Amino acid sequence: MEFDFTRLDMDSRYRLLTNFIGPRPIALVTTRSASGQRNAAPMSFFNVFSHEPPIVVLGIQPRLSGEDKDTVVNIRRTGEFVVNMVDMALSQQMLICGLAFDSDVDELGVAKLPTTRCAQIDVDYVSDAPCSFECRVERLIEYPRRVLVLGEVVHMHVRRDCLDEGGRYVNPETYQPIARLHADNYITSDRQFVLKAPAIAMF
C-alpha cells in the first residue's frame, strides 16, 4: 500500500506515523503553574536529540479546543520542565496524569506520586522515577497545531538501583522503561539482548 502524505488527512497521518514509528519512550513531564501548582502529563512524542549540547525534544499538540495544554502554558512562562522516565511500577500513575483534568488539579496528587524539589530549576520531579532530567528551554519551534520544545538538560536524577555498582552503566535488570507502540499498546524493555556488528574485512 502507498500513502501520499502531501494529500493525506491529519488523522490518517497521525495513525500511520504513531503506529509504525515505535516504540516511543514515554516522558512524564512535570512543570509548575503560575499559582505554584504542580502539573504532570505524559508525552510520547519525545526523544533525545543531542548529547552536546544535551538536548531532549518534546512535540506537544494543543487541546481539541485549540487551547494550549497546561504543560505548554507552564513551559512558555517559566522556561523549565522535567522529563521523568516511566517504568512498569509507574505505568498506572502515568495514565492517570494523562486524563483531562482541569488546570487547577494537581495530577501528581491524584495519582499519589511523591515528588522532590529539583536541584537547579523550580519544578518537582517524581521521586520514584527510574531517572529524571531537569531541563531549561533551549528554544521553541512553533507550528500551527504543535510546538516542538527543545530542552537543555541541566541536571539528572538516577535511582541508585538503575546503575551498576560503579555508577557508570545502566543496570538492565532494574532500568526497564516502557514505551508506546500504537493505540493503547505499550512495550517494556524487560527482554533485552545484545547485538554486535560482525567482523567484516574492509577493502
TINU-345129 format. One line per 8 residues: number of its first residue (from 1); their letters; for each residue x, z, y of C-alpha. Coordinates in Angstrom, 2 decimals, always signed. Example, Ala and Ser with C-alpha at 12.3 -4.5 7.8 and 13.67 -1.06 7.14 Angstrom:
2
1) AS) +12.30:+7.80:-4.50 | +13.67:+7.14:-1.06
This chain:
203
1) MEFDFTRL) +0.00:+0.00:+0.00 | +1.11:-0.72:+3.54 | +0.26:+1.22:+6.71 | +0.86:-0.16:+10.21 | +1.46:+2.95:+12.30 | +1.11:+0.94:+15.51 | -2.55:+0.31:+14.59 | -3.38:+3.42:+12.57
9) DMDSRYRL) -5.69:+6.12:+13.95 | -4.26:+9.55:+14.75 | -5.86:+11.39:+11.81 | -4.51:+8.89:+9.30 | -1.02:+9.11:+10.78 | -1.15:+12.90:+10.52 | -2.33:+12.79:+6.91 | +0.36:+10.34:+5.79
17) LTNFIGPR) +3.22:+12.00:+7.66 | +2.42:+15.55:+6.59 | +1.53:+14.58:+3.01 | +4.76:+12.75:+2.32 | +7.38:+14.40:+4.53 | +7.95:+17.73:+2.89 | +8.40:+20.39:+2.08 | +8.38:+21.51:+5.73
25) PIALVTTR) +9.65:+25.06:+6.37 | +7.24:+27.49:+7.99 | +8.16:+29.06:+11.31 | +6.11:+32.15:+12.09 | +6.64:+32.03:+15.85 | +6.34:+35.24:+17.86 | +6.02:+35.34:+21.65 | +4.82:+37.73:+24.34
33) SASGQRNA) +1.89:+37.15:+26.69 | +1.75:+37.83:+30.43 | -0.03:+41.13:+29.72 | +2.68:+42.19:+27.25 | +0.59:+41.37:+24.18 | +2.38:+40.29:+21.00 | +1.44:+36.84:+19.71 | +2.22:+35.16:+16.39
41) APMSFFNV) +1.38:+31.74:+14.97 | +2.73:+29.70:+12.03 | +4.18:+26.24:+12.70 | +5.05:+23.68:+10.04 | +6.31:+21.05:+12.47 | +9.63:+22.87:+12.58 | +13.26:+22.45:+11.63 | +16.87:+22.99:+12.65
49) FSHEPPIV) +18.08:+20.25:+14.98 | +21.73:+21.07:+15.62 | +24.34:+23.75:+14.97 | +26.46:+23.03:+18.05 | +24.65:+23.91:+20.17 | +22.45:+25.92:+17.76 | +19.06:+24.28:+18.32 | +15.77:+24.58:+16.46
57) VLGIQPRL) +12.76:+22.39:+17.25 | +9.02:+23.08:+17.18 | +6.28:+20.48:+17.53 | +3.11:+22.11:+18.87 | -0.18:+20.33:+19.44 | -2.96:+21.68:+21.70 | -6.22:+23.25:+20.56 | -9.09:+20.93:+19.66
65) SGEDKDTV) -10.43:+21.64:+23.16 | -7.25:+20.17:+24.62 | -6.02:+23.51:+25.96 | -2.51:+24.74:+25.23 | -2.20:+27.21:+22.38 | -1.13:+30.77:+23.26 | +2.33:+30.12:+21.79 | +2.93:+27.23:+24.22
73) VNIRRTGE) +1.49:+29.16:+27.17 | +3.84:+32.06:+26.46 | +6.86:+29.85:+25.85 | +6.29:+27.95:+29.10 | +6.05:+31.21:+31.06 | +8.93:+33.17:+29.50 | +11.20:+30.51:+28.01 | +11.61:+32.74:+24.95
81) FVVNMVDM) +10.36:+32.86:+21.36 | +11.34:+33.98:+17.86 | +11.25:+31.92:+14.68 | +10.58:+34.22:+11.72 | +11.09:+32.60:+8.31 | +8.37:+33.27:+5.73 | +8.70:+34.15:+2.05 | +6.01:+34.87:-0.55
89) ALSQQMLI) +5.79:+38.51:+0.47 | +4.70:+37.43:+3.98 | +2.60:+34.42:+2.99 | -0.85:+36.02:+3.33 | +0.01:+37.66:+6.66 | +1.33:+34.29:+7.88 | -2.04:+32.70:+7.08 | -3.86:+35.48:+8.93
97) CGLAFDSD) -1.72:+34.82:+12.00 | -2.79:+31.17:+11.85 | -6.51:+31.95:+12.26 | -8.21:+31.03:+15.54 | -8.19:+34.41:+17.25 | -8.96:+34.89:+20.94 | -5.95:+35.05:+23.25 | -6.20:+38.81:+23.71
105) VDELGVAK) -5.93:+39.54:+19.97 | -2.63:+40.80:+18.54 | -2.28:+38.70:+15.37 | +0.61:+40.84:+14.16 | -1.56:+43.91:+14.35 | -4.44:+42.26:+12.49 | -2.02:+41.05:+9.80 | -0.41:+44.52:+9.66
113) LPTTRCAQ) +3.06:+43.07:+10.19 | +5.58:+45.59:+11.55 | +7.86:+44.33:+14.30 | +11.07:+45.29:+16.06 | +12.11:+44.52:+19.63 | +14.64:+41.69:+19.85 | +18.26:+42.19:+20.83 | +18.55:+39.58:+23.60
121) IDVDYVSD) +15.02:+38.47:+24.55 | +11.77:+40.25:+25.45 | +9.92:+39.39:+22.22 | +9.35:+41.23:+18.94 | +10.47:+39.84:+15.59 | +8.89:+40.50:+12.20 | +10.82:+43.40:+10.68 | +10.22:+42.35:+7.06
129) APCSFECR) +11.03:+38.65:+7.54 | +13.99:+37.42:+5.50 | +15.52:+36.22:+8.76 | +14.52:+35.73:+12.38 | +16.02:+33.58:+15.13 | +15.84:+34.72:+18.75 | +15.55:+31.60:+20.89 | +15.63:+30.59:+24.54
137) VERLIEYP) +14.09:+27.28:+25.55 | +16.73:+24.60:+25.95 | +14.17:+22.00:+27.00 | +10.55:+20.94:+26.59 | +9.73:+17.35:+25.77 | +6.17:+16.52:+26.78 | +3.84:+14.08:+25.04 | +0.14:+13.53:+25.79
145) RRVLVLGE) -1.02:+15.62:+22.83 | +2.09:+17.51:+21.79 | +5.08:+19.34:+23.19 | +8.44:+19.45:+21.46 | +10.15:+22.78:+22.07 | +13.92:+22.78:+21.69 | +15.13:+26.35:+21.45 | +18.73:+27.54:+21.52
153) VVHMHVRR) +19.35:+30.33:+19.03 | +21.00:+33.26:+20.80 | +20.72:+35.91:+18.08 | +19.81:+36.08:+14.39 | +18.49:+38.94:+12.26 | +19.01:+38.68:+8.49 | +17.54:+41.07:+5.95 | +20.53:+42.54:+4.11
161) DCLDEGGR) +19.36:+41.59:+0.62 | +19.23:+37.92:+1.62 | +23.02:+37.71:+1.87 | +25.72:+38.23:-0.74 | +27.92:+41.34:-0.77 | +30.36:+39.75:+1.66 | +27.56:+38.97:+4.08 | +28.54:+35.30:+4.20
169) YVNPETYQ) +26.38:+33.29:+1.80 | +22.66:+33.26:+1.10 | +21.51:+35.14:-1.98 | +19.19:+32.63:-3.70 | +17.62:+35.38:-5.79 | +16.14:+37.05:-2.72 | +16.02:+34.39:+0.01 | +13.22:+32.13:-1.18
177) PIARLHAD) +11.39:+30.73:+1.85 | +8.10:+28.95:+1.43 | +7.33:+25.53:+2.87 | +4.24:+23.41:+3.36 | +3.61:+20.26:+1.35 | +0.18:+18.74:+2.05 | -3.24:+20.13:+2.97 | -3.25:+23.75:+1.70
185) NYITSDRQ) -0.43:+23.20:-0.79 | +2.81:+25.12:-0.36 | +6.00:+25.48:-2.34 | +8.51:+28.27:-2.77 | +12.22:+27.88:-3.39 | +12.34:+30.09:-6.49 | +13.58:+27.18:-8.61 | +16.90:+26.30:-7.03
193) FVLKAPAI) +19.58:+24.16:-8.58 | +23.00:+22.82:-7.63 | +23.65:+19.11:-7.06 | +27.14:+17.78:-6.50 | +28.21:+14.22:-5.88 | +30.04:+12.60:-8.82 | +33.74:+11.88:-8.57 | +33.98:+8.17:-7.83
201) AMF) +37.22:+6.34:-7.14 | +37.11:+4.86:-3.65 | +38.79:+1.49:-3.12
